[in-house]
Amino acid sequence: MALAAPRICCLDLDTFFVSVERLLDPSLVAQPVVVGGLPGQRGVVTAASYEVRALGVRSGMSLQRAVELAPDAIYLPTRHGIYTDYAARVRRIAEGYTPVSQVASIDEMFLDFSGCERLYAAKGDAGPDVSIERIVRRLTDEIQSSVGLPSSAGIATSRSVAKVASGLAKPRGVLFVPAGTERAFLGPLSVRKFPGIGPVAEEKLNAIGLRTLADVESAPLSTLLGIFGAWAEPIQRACRGLGAHELGRERPAFQEYDPEGSFVGTISNERTFHADVRDVVRIQSMLCSLCERVCFRARKRGVMARTVTLKLRYADFQTLQRSRTITPTCSELELYPVVRDVFARARSRLGSAIRLLGIRLSNLRPLQGQLSLFDGHEPLHRVVDGVRTRYGYDALRIALGDAQPRRPSWDD
């Protein structure tokens, strides 16, 4: 008996950050909304409503450019902790529909419905394709009714085609690509519709006359190697509808997504200053704040880190990264002095203005059984984390306490 074709669903929350803000403030519904920051601030657009997308505003665009295109839009700062809670609620609903799932980002996940056809078959269904499409529509309806968030879904035989389909299904739609129709579905689409082909690759492809995915899948591999390098063959195969369907092992893909007990991947946070900064005290304060955040997330996840990496970007966009191996820890009181020293050694241009700072924890390992490495801080962190869980992350913060940067202390 022939094996049934894979049935991979890409579930994508429509304009997720904007949709959450509209739940919190219904007056924003049908209004042009940009989430990411306020006019005049540094940074980029995190999410844009469809009303401002019509004006050319896109995620990842600088706030300055967004204001030029949509000066009358409503601009809102991001609120990471709130978004994470809504994403978790959606995830719990989705996991009730299929035994295999994988989170791709805070607003996107893949669900494997392969082999679920008989489970969801109902009288009147014209076939297994109809059964799966019907149940995915039920899923998006439940997310809307239970959480209040709109979502779209694409269903196909591979992750890449399912992702393309979910994008075309927006807003609030479901698109099924039956097995055997992948090439016909992908062929007429612009190269930018395919995941992994960004604006730079698009420009290079267009320059040699490759404008559609049909052009890419029929082009000589040697031509694509000059643009995609080692990714040329996988991308070309995927453009033929032959992409991978296995979801594999889940790993965090959004910086605020922390699967409890998982020591796969990294934990990172970064901040862009509203204006370029030279003041050492402000820089040290930001480093301390970043240490607090990544360590709070590490404890929430139940892991310790053996490697810390500092990311430093100057006003002219020159970017440096420096790493150091440390005694495994998830305490900001231990991490901050290390980060401060790494910064002092890494800063190659004294007096130059700094645009962005970031900290990444890697080489993670389970926390259980290593509490002695806390050096007495564990009870204190337990209390602080409990307060933050109940009253919000910003309920408690470390204060440097004076004008001279030094080792932080909760006594401050």
Secondary structure by P-SEA (a helix, b strand, c coil): cccccbbbbbbbccaaaaaaaaaacccccccccccccccccccccccccaaaaaacccccccaaaaaaacccbbbbbbbaaaaaaaaaaaaaaaaacccbbbbcccccbbbbcccccccccccccccaaaaaaaaaaaaaaaaaaaccccccccccccaaaaaaaaaaacccbbbbbcccccccccccccccccccccaaaaaaaaaaccccaaaaaaccaaaaaaccccaaaaaaaaaaccccccccbbbbcccccccccccccccbbbbbbccccccaaaaaaaaaaaaaaaaaaaaaacccccbbbbbbbccccbbbbbbbbccccccaaaaaaaaaaaaaaaccccccccccccccccccccccccccccccaaaaaaaaaaaaaacccccbbbbccccccccccccc
